[in-house]
Amino acid sequence: MKRLLLTGVMTAFACMPALAEPLTLAVVAPKSGLFDVLGEQVRQGAHLAADRLSISLVDIDESCTEGSGPKIAEEIRKAGARAAIGFLCSESLVGGLQPLAEAGIPAITLSVRWKGLMEDAGKEGWPFFRLAPDSDAEAKKLSEIILRDWAGDAVALLDDGTIRGRELADAIRGSLEESGLKPVFTDTFRPGQEQQIALVRRLQKAGATRIFIGGDRNDVAVIARDARAENLSVTILGGDAMRAADEPVPLEDGVLAVGLDETPQGPVSEALTAELAEKKVVAEGYVLPAHAAVTILADAAGISSAMGTPLPDALVGTSFETVMGTVTFGDDHELSENPYRLLEWKGDAFVAVPDKTQ
């Protein structure tokens, strides 16, 4: 119902006289240091959307240092911004969400996945929204795909011994065993090796035909290469860490991964793709999420103005059409749908597996 309401409201809003002042949004992202490249992705995506929508943006530097939250919140307030996006670091939000809430300014993070911060925001009623997946979303999507597509197959679970790799493998193992699917082989391999022939032969001996690997891209590439060399016909699935440089060992075609689709979606996808090419901007990292966040706030501001409701209220439960597809925030201010997709490596890029086979 709200989705239909959005269409009607925005049509009405487009016919209203122009506002005395344009919508002003704050873009909080690093301008220097280790994360400046990511900050530039945020600014590129945000400005691409803002230029099309005639929105005024205020760029605010994000130092990602402890205690920086209150200062950033004050800069946002002084800039006259009605909302803020970005926030790649949790340090920028701690101590800053309370004053933003008092000023009625919603904040949308594109990166922070810390559960505790979202729980605090829910308890305190802060208008804090997360456009990034939560910390459990990756494991949930991986488990869903394995249970859906590999339920009758010989599944192996591997991890590289890191905290992240082991957590993913353990979470998947728990989900599989709850559903009565027991892996035929589990192991922790040594990462960073030039070859994994011994591991591949053990997988072959166990009869594994489907393998999840909780590790980085190059380790997966080495295992896939050695499996082909040993004539082991397997399907390999990795996590979001697979979206990394294709070197030094190139990835084999057909390797699967669960990740965020970085291909523009929706009605403006064709125009945006052309604009990205013209401006030599690669749609990677935070480019599309930042673009989506600005679009969401523009539509929500239209609803807020037309209906006389607070901007944060307009963000909840409304389906927004963005370059990331349809985005809806639930009552908990989290994404209603898991944004992770099943991807397949083809040639030189990961492409989304069509929805009909998702």
SEZA-761702 format. One record per residue (C-alpha): residue in three letters; x, y, z. Coordinates in Angstrom, 2 decimals, decimal comma, padded with zeros to 5 digits. Layout:
<atoms>
+------+---------+---------+---------+
: rest :      px :      py :      pz :
+------+---------+---------+---------+
:  ala :       X :       Y :       Z :
...
+------+---------+---------+---------+
</atoms>
This chain:
<atoms>
+------+---------+---------+---------+
: rest :      px :      py :      pz :
+------+---------+---------+---------+
:  met :  000,00 :  000,00 :  000,00 :
:  lys :  002,74 :  002,42 :  000,86 :
:  arg :  004,43 :  001,72 : -002,42 :
:  leu :  001,31 :  002,83 : -004,30 :
:  leu :  001,10 :  005,83 : -001,98 :
:  leu :  004,66 :  006,78 : -002,90 :
:  thr :  003,79 :  006,93 : -006,60 :
:  gly :  000,75 :  009,12 : -005,99 :
:  val :  002,49 :  011,38 : -003,54 :
:  met :  005,50 :  011,95 : -005,75 :
:  thr :  003,27 :  012,75 : -008,72 :
:  ala :  001,46 :  015,31 : -006,61 :
:  phe :  004,73 :  016,60 : -005,19 :
:  ala :  006,12 :  017,12 : -008,68 :
:  cys :  003,17 :  019,39 : -009,48 :
:  met :  003,62 :  021,55 : -006,38 :
:  pro :  005,39 :  024,91 : -006,56 :
:  ala :  009,16 :  024,72 : -006,12 :
:  leu :  010,27 :  024,90 : -002,51 :
:  ala :  011,87 :  028,14 : -001,34 :
:  glu :  015,06 :  026,26 : -000,59 :
:  pro :  016,41 :  023,06 : -002,15 :
:  leu :  016,70 :  019,91 : -000,11 :
:  thr :  020,09 :  019,90 :  001,61 :
:  leu :  021,74 :  016,61 :  002,57 :
:  ala :  025,04 :  015,98 :  004,33 :
:  val :  027,49 :  013,48 :  002,88 :
:  val :  029,73 :  012,14 :  005,65 :
:  ala :  032,78 :  010,35 :  004,24 :
:  pro :  036,58 :  010,33 :  004,62 :
:  lys :  038,53 :  012,89 :  002,57 :
:  ser :  042,00 :  011,66 :  003,50 :
:  gly :  043,82 :  008,76 :  005,10 :
:  leu :  043,32 :  005,03 :  004,57 :
:  phe :  039,66 :  005,33 :  003,62 :
:  asp :  039,78 :  008,33 :  001,28 :
:  val :  039,23 :  006,09 : -001,77 :
:  leu :  036,03 :  004,77 : -000,22 :
:  gly :  035,01 :  008,28 :  000,72 :
:  glu :  035,43 :  009,36 : -002,89 :
:  gln :  033,12 :  006,54 : -003,97 :
:  val :  030,47 :  007,87 : -001,59 :
:  arg :  030,82 :  011,42 : -002,89 :
:  gln :  030,75 :  010,31 : -006,54 :
:  gly :  027,52 :  008,35 : -006,12 :
:  ala :  025,84 :  011,00 : -004,00 :
:  his :  026,67 :  013,85 : -006,37 :
:  leu :  025,54 :  011,89 : -009,43 :
:  ala :  022,10 :  011,49 : -007,83 :
:  ala :  021,96 :  015,01 : -006,39 :
:  asp :  022,78 :  016,68 : -009,70 :
:  arg :  019,89 :  014,88 : -011,37 :
:  leu :  017,49 :  015,80 : -008,57 :
:  ser :  018,71 :  019,38 : -007,94 :
:  ile :  019,60 :  018,54 : -004,36 :
:  ser :  022,18 :  020,54 : -002,42 :
:  leu :  024,93 :  018,45 : -000,82 :
:  val :  027,32 :  019,40 :  001,97 :
:  asp :  030,46 :  017,25 :  002,11 :
:  ile :  031,64 :  016,58 :  005,66 :
:  asp :  034,96 :  014,92 :  006,40 :
:  glu :  034,87 :  011,68 :  008,35 :
:  ser :  038,05 :  011,13 :  010,35 :
:  cys :  036,96 :  007,72 :  011,73 :
:  thr :  038,53 :  008,64 :  015,07 :
:  glu :  037,11 :  007,90 :  018,50 :
:  gly :  035,03 :  010,76 :  019,87 :
:  ser :  034,39 :  012,37 :  016,48 :
:  gly :  030,63 :  011,67 :  016,47 :
:  pro :  029,40 :  014,79 :  018,33 :
:  lys :  031,51 :  017,12 :  016,16 :
:  ile :  030,20 :  015,57 :  012,95 :
:  ala :  026,62 :  015,85 :  014,23 :
:  glu :  027,18 :  019,53 :  014,98 :
:  glu :  028,57 :  020,13 :  011,48 :
:  ile :  025,53 :  018,43 :  009,97 :
:  arg :  023,17 :  020,56 :  012,03 :
:  lys :  025,00 :  023,82 :  011,26 :
:  ala :  024,92 :  023,02 :  007,54 :
:  gly :  021,14 :  023,00 :  007,66 :
:  ala :  020,98 :  019,45 :  006,33 :
:  arg :  017,65 :  017,65 :  006,66 :
:  ala :  019,36 :  014,25 :  006,62 :
:  ala :  022,81 :  012,70 :  006,33 :
:  ile :  024,28 :  009,71 :  004,49 :
:  gly :  027,63 :  007,94 :  004,47 :
:  phe :  029,04 :  007,10 :  007,88 :
:  leu :  031,59 :  004,47 :  006,89 :
:  cys :  032,90 :  004,20 :  010,47 :
:  ser :  031,06 :  003,49 :  013,71 :
:  glu :  033,17 :  006,13 :  015,49 :
:  ser :  031,32 :  008,77 :  013,46 :
:  leu :  027,99 :  007,66 :  014,91 :
:  val :  028,82 :  006,98 :  018,56 :
:  gly :  027,88 :  010,12 :  020,46 :
:  gly :  026,46 :  011,69 :  017,33 :
:  leu :  023,14 :  009,90 :  016,90 :
:  gln :  021,57 :  011,45 :  020,01 :
:  pro :  022,06 :  015,10 :  018,91 :
:  leu :  020,97 :  014,22 :  015,37 :
:  ala :  017,81 :  012,65 :  016,79 :
:  glu :  017,13 :  015,74 :  018,89 :
:  ala :  017,37 :  017,83 :  015,72 :
:  gly :  015,08 :  015,42 :  013,83 :
:  ile :  017,84 :  014,57 :  011,33 :
:  pro :  017,86 :  010,97 :  010,08 :
:  ala :  021,20 :  009,28 :  009,34 :
:  ile :  021,72 :  006,49 :  006,81 :
:  thr :  024,90 :  004,42 :  007,10 :
:  leu :  026,23 :  002,74 :  003,98 :
:  ser :  028,73 :  000,58 :  005,83 :
:  val :  028,47 :  000,12 :  009,61 :
:  arg :  027,22 : -003,38 :  010,49 :
:  trp :  027,68 : -003,24 :  014,26 :
:  lys :  024,59 : -004,80 :  015,79 :
:  gly :  024,94 : -003,04 :  019,13 :
:  leu :  024,67 :  000,41 :  017,60 :
:  met :  021,45 : -000,49 :  015,81 :
:  glu :  020,05 : -002,00 :  019,00 :
:  asp :  020,85 :  001,20 :  020,92 :
:  ala :  019,19 :  003,27 :  018,19 :
:  gly :  016,06 :  001,14 :  018,43 :
:  lys :  015,87 :  001,45 :  022,21 :
:  glu :  016,40 :  005,21 :  022,13 :
:  gly :  014,17 :  005,87 :  019,12 :
:  trp :  016,96 :  007,46 :  017,07 :
:  pro :  016,27 :  007,93 :  013,32 :
:  phe :  019,21 :  005,77 :  012,29 :
:  phe :  018,87 :  003,60 :  009,19 :
:  arg :  021,16 :  000,98 :  007,66 :
:  leu :  021,44 :  000,63 :  003,88 :
:  ala :  024,21 : -001,95 :  004,37 :
:  pro :  023,35 : -005,58 :  005,20 :
:  asp :  023,51 : -006,54 :  008,85 :
:  ser :  026,32 : -008,73 :  010,17 :
:  asp :  024,31 : -011,96 :  009,78 :
:  ala :  022,98 : -011,37 :  006,25 :
:  glu :  025,90 : -012,96 :  004,40 :
:  ala :  025,75 : -016,25 :  006,30 :
:  lys :  021,95 : -016,34 :  005,99 :
:  lys :  022,08 : -015,95 :  002,21 :
:  leu :  024,85 : -018,55 :  001,85 :
:  ser :  022,89 : -021,05 :  003,95 :
:  glu :  019,72 : -020,32 :  002,00 :
:  ile :  021,44 : -020,97 : -001,34 :
:  ile :  023,15 : -024,18 : -000,18 :
:  leu :  019,94 : -025,58 :  001,30 :
:  arg :  017,96 : -024,62 : -001,78 :
:  asp :  020,37 : -025,71 : -004,50 :
:  trp :  022,63 : -028,31 : -002,89 :
:  ala :  020,28 : -030,20 : -000,56 :
:  gly :  020,84 : -033,55 : -002,31 :
:  asp :  024,55 : -033,10 : -003,01 :
:  ala :  027,80 : -033,96 : -001,25 :
:  val :  028,68 : -030,64 :  000,41 :
:  ala :  032,08 : -029,69 :  001,84 :
:  leu :  032,77 : -026,69 :  004,06 :
:  leu :  036,23 : -025,11 :  004,15 :
:  asp :  037,57 : -022,10 :  006,03 :
:  asp :  040,93 : -020,35 :  006,11 :
:  gly :  041,23 : -020,19 :  009,90 :
:  thr :  040,56 : -016,46 :  010,12 :
:  ile :  037,82 : -015,21 :  012,43 :
:  arg :  035,62 : -014,20 :  009,52 :
:  gly :  036,16 : -017,38 :  007,51 :
:  arg :  035,53 : -019,63 :  010,49 :
:  glu :  032,45 : -017,69 :  011,61 :
:  leu :  030,91 : -018,04 :  008,15 :
:  ala :  031,65 : -021,76 :  007,93 :
:  asp :  030,35 : -022,39 :  011,46 :
:  ala :  027,15 : -020,42 :  010,85 :
:  ile :  026,50 : -022,33 :  007,63 :
:  arg :  027,28 : -025,67 :  009,26 :
:  gly :  024,77 : -024,90 :  012,02 :
:  ser :  022,05 : -024,01 :  009,52 :
:  leu :  022,69 : -027,10 :  007,44 :
:  glu :  022,67 : -029,47 :  010,38 :
:  glu :  019,44 : -027,92 :  011,70 :
:  ser :  017,90 : -028,86 :  008,35 :
:  gly :  019,34 : -032,38 :  008,40 :
:  leu :  022,13 : -031,77 :  005,89 :
:  lys :  025,49 : -033,01 :  007,15 :
:  pro :  028,61 : -031,98 :  005,22 :
:  val :  030,69 : -034,86 :  003,86 :
:  phe :  033,90 : -032,97 :  004,57 :
:  thr :  034,96 : -030,02 :  006,74 :
:  asp :  038,43 : -028,59 :  007,12 :
:  thr :  040,51 : -025,52 :  007,93 :
:  phe :  043,14 : -024,95 :  005,25 :
:  arg :  046,32 : -022,94 :  005,38 :
:  pro :  045,80 : -019,70 :  003,43 :
:  gly :  048,26 : -018,00 :  001,09 :
:  gln :  049,63 : -021,17 : -000,49 :
:  glu :  050,77 : -021,41 : -004,10 :
:  gln :  049,00 : -024,74 : -004,53 :
:  gln :  046,34 : -026,81 : -002,73 :
:  ile :  046,68 : -030,18 : -004,50 :
:  ala :  046,69 : -032,18 : -001,25 :
:  leu :  043,47 : -030,49 : -000,10 :
:  val :  041,81 : -031,08 : -003,47 :
:  arg :  042,70 : -034,77 : -003,36 :
:  arg :  041,18 : -035,08 :  000,10 :
:  leu :  038,01 : -033,44 : -001,17 :
:  gln :  037,99 : -035,87 : -004,08 :
:  lys :  038,40 : -038,82 : -001,74 :
:  ala :  035,48 : -037,58 :  000,38 :
:  gly :  033,30 : -037,44 : -002,73 :
:  ala :  032,58 : -033,73 : -002,43 :
:  thr :  030,82 : -032,17 : -005,43 :
:  arg :  029,81 : -028,84 : -003,87 :
:  ile :  032,25 : -026,76 : -001,83 :
:  phe :  031,78 : -023,62 :  000,24 :
:  ile :  035,06 : -021,81 :  000,96 :
:  gly :  035,28 : -019,22 :  003,71 :
:  gly :  038,44 : -017,50 :  002,54 :
:  asp :  039,81 : -014,76 :  000,36 :
:  arg :  039,58 : -014,63 : -003,40 :
:  asn :  043,07 : -015,84 : -004,26 :
:  asp :  042,81 : -018,92 : -002,02 :
:  val :  039,53 : -019,79 : -003,73 :
:  ala :  041,17 : -019,25 : -007,13 :
:  val :  044,04 : -021,60 : -006,23 :
:  ile :  041,65 : -024,32 : -005,03 :
:  ala :  039,48 : -023,95 : -008,15 :
:  arg :  042,52 : -024,13 : -010,43 :
:  asp :  043,91 : -027,21 : -008,70 :
:  ala :  040,49 : -028,90 : -008,75 :
:  arg :  040,40 : -028,47 : -012,52 :
:  ala :  043,96 : -029,80 : -012,82 :
:  glu :  042,97 : -032,89 : -010,81 :
:  asn :  039,83 : -033,41 : -012,92 :
:  leu :  037,63 : -032,86 : -009,87 :
:  ser :  034,25 : -031,66 : -011,11 :
:  val :  032,93 : -029,38 : -008,36 :
:  thr :  030,89 : -026,25 : -007,86 :
:  ile :  032,63 : -023,72 : -005,62 :
:  leu :  030,87 : -021,01 : -003,63 :
:  gly :  032,53 : -018,17 : -001,71 :
:  gly :  031,39 : -015,16 :  000,29 :
:  asp :  031,54 : -011,41 : -000,17 :
:  ala :  035,36 : -011,49 :  000,14 :
:  met :  035,39 : -012,79 : -003,42 :
:  arg :  034,78 : -009,28 : -004,72 :
:  ala :  038,48 : -008,41 : -004,80 :
:  ala :  041,31 : -008,07 : -007,32 :
:  asp :  041,56 : -011,02 : -009,73 :
:  glu :  045,23 : -011,68 : -009,02 :
:  pro :  047,74 : -013,20 : -008,81 :
:  val :  045,76 : -016,35 : -009,72 :
:  pro :  042,79 : -015,61 : -011,99 :
:  leu :  039,43 : -017,00 : -010,98 :
:  glu :  037,93 : -019,91 : -012,92 :
:  asp :  034,71 : -019,26 : -014,82 :
:  gly :  031,68 : -020,66 : -013,02 :
:  val :  032,90 : -019,96 : -009,48 :
:  leu :  029,97 : -018,65 : -007,43 :
:  ala :  029,89 : -016,02 : -004,72 :
:  val :  027,38 : -014,31 : -002,49 :
:  gly :  027,85 : -010,57 : -002,71 :
:  leu :  026,27 : -007,22 : -003,46 :
:  asp :  025,37 : -006,69 : -007,10 :
:  glu :  027,25 : -003,63 : -008,38 :
:  thr :  025,23 : -003,35 : -011,60 :
:  pro :  022,81 : -000,39 : -011,75 :
:  gln :  019,18 : -001,49 : -011,45 :
:  gly :  015,80 :  000,05 : -012,14 :
:  pro :  014,41 :  002,60 : -014,60 :
:  val :  017,45 :  004,92 : -014,53 :
:  ser :  020,01 :  002,12 : -014,91 :
:  glu :  020,65 :  002,69 : -018,62 :
:  ala :  021,08 :  006,45 : -018,24 :
:  leu :  023,27 :  006,03 : -015,15 :
:  thr :  025,47 :  003,44 : -016,85 :
:  ala :  026,05 :  005,88 : -019,71 :
:  glu :  026,78 :  008,72 : -017,28 :
:  leu :  029,23 :  006,58 : -015,31 :
:  ala :  031,06 :  005,71 : -018,52 :
:  glu :  031,14 :  009,35 : -019,63 :
:  lys :  032,55 :  010,52 : -016,30 :
:  lys :  034,86 :  007,49 : -016,04 :
:  val :  033,38 :  006,43 : -012,71 :
:  val :  033,34 :  002,72 : -011,87 :
:  ala :  030,18 :  001,52 : -010,12 :
:  glu :  032,03 : -000,19 : -007,30 :
:  gly :  032,07 : -000,05 : -003,53 :
:  tyr :  029,85 :  002,74 : -002,25 :
:  val :  029,00 :  004,48 : -005,53 :
:  leu :  025,59 :  002,84 : -006,01 :
:  pro :  024,63 :  002,77 : -002,29 :
:  ala :  025,36 :  006,50 : -002,00 :
:  his :  023,32 :  007,21 : -005,13 :
:  ala :  020,48 :  005,11 : -003,73 :
:  ala :  020,59 :  006,85 : -000,34 :
:  val :  020,22 :  010,30 : -001,93 :
:  thr :  017,35 :  009,06 : -004,11 :
:  ile :  015,60 :  007,54 : -001,09 :
:  leu :  015,87 :  010,75 :  000,91 :
:  ala :  014,65 :  012,84 : -002,01 :
:  asp :  011,52 :  010,67 : -002,33 :
:  ala :  011,02 :  010,57 :  001,45 :
:  ala :  011,32 :  014,36 :  001,63 :
:  gly :  008,60 :  014,59 : -001,01 :
:  ile :  006,32 :  012,36 :  001,05 :
:  ser :  007,16 :  014,29 :  004,21 :
:  ser :  006,33 :  017,65 :  002,62 :
:  ala :  003,17 :  016,47 :  000,87 :
:  met :  001,77 :  014,52 :  003,83 :
:  gly :  003,03 :  016,70 :  006,66 :
:  thr :  004,83 :  013,81 :  008,36 :
:  pro :  008,32 :  013,82 :  009,87 :
:  leu :  011,04 :  012,77 :  007,42 :
:  pro :  012,13 :  009,72 :  009,49 :
:  asp :  008,53 :  008,41 :  009,46 :
:  ala :  008,43 :  008,66 :  005,66 :
:  leu :  011,45 :  006,37 :  005,46 :
:  val :  009,81 :  003,45 :  007,28 :
:  gly :  007,77 :  000,93 :  005,32 :
:  thr :  007,94 :  002,78 :  001,98 :
:  ser :  009,27 :  000,98 : -001,08 :
:  phe :  011,80 :  003,16 : -002,87 :
:  glu :  012,95 :  002,48 : -006,43 :
:  thr :  016,72 :  002,96 : -006,57 :
:  val :  019,76 :  001,95 : -008,61 :
:  met :  020,15 : -000,90 : -006,12 :
:  gly :  016,63 : -002,10 : -006,89 :
:  thr :  013,63 : -001,73 : -004,58 :
:  val :  014,66 : -000,74 : -001,06 :
:  thr :  012,37 : -000,83 :  001,98 :
:  phe :  013,26 : -000,10 :  005,60 :
:  gly :  011,35 : -002,07 :  008,22 :
:  asp :  010,18 : -000,85 :  011,59 :
:  asp :  013,62 : -001,77 :  012,93 :
:  his :  015,19 :  000,60 :  010,34 :
:  glu :  016,98 : -002,35 :  008,74 :
:  leu :  016,60 : -003,46 :  005,12 :
:  ser :  013,47 : -005,56 :  004,78 :
:  glu :  015,08 : -007,76 :  002,12 :
:  asn :  018,51 : -009,39 :  002,26 :
:  pro :  020,56 : -007,42 : -000,34 :
:  tyr :  023,04 : -010,22 : -001,00 :
:  arg :  022,73 : -011,93 : -004,36 :
:  leu :  024,09 : -015,10 : -005,91 :
:  leu :  026,82 : -014,09 : -008,39 :
:  glu :  028,79 : -016,09 : -010,97 :
:  trp :  032,25 : -015,29 : -012,35 :
:  lys :  032,15 : -015,02 : -016,13 :
:  gly :  035,16 : -013,84 : -018,11 :
:  asp :  036,28 : -010,82 : -016,15 :
:  ala :  033,42 : -009,98 : -013,80 :
:  phe :  030,85 : -011,33 : -011,39 :
:  val :  027,34 : -011,25 : -012,83 :
:  ala :  024,10 : -011,80 : -010,97 :
:  val :  022,46 : -015,17 : -011,44 :
:  pro :  019,01 : -014,45 : -012,98 :
:  asp :  016,16 : -014,22 : -010,49 :
:  lys :  014,32 : -017,16 : -012,02 :
:  thr :  017,13 : -019,43 : -010,81 :
:  gln :  017,89 : -017,56 : -007,57 :
+------+---------+---------+---------+
</atoms>
